[in-house]
């Protein structure tokens, strides 16, 4: 089983398109539930880690610069 490493600031691409027309989301909080924010309209959602892992197509980049 392949478990993706998800961290705050990651940009993820989902399999389904959000109603605003984009499928790109930014990770805002990580835990047992993951909070994501739509890059198109700014709407935020909280999903269970299990549900989000099934919905991810790929992890595009990490915005956090250290």
Secondary structure, DSSP 4 states (H G I P E B T S, - for coil): -------TTEEEEESSPPTTS--EEEEEE-SSEEEEEETTT--EEEEEHHHHHHHEEEEEEE----
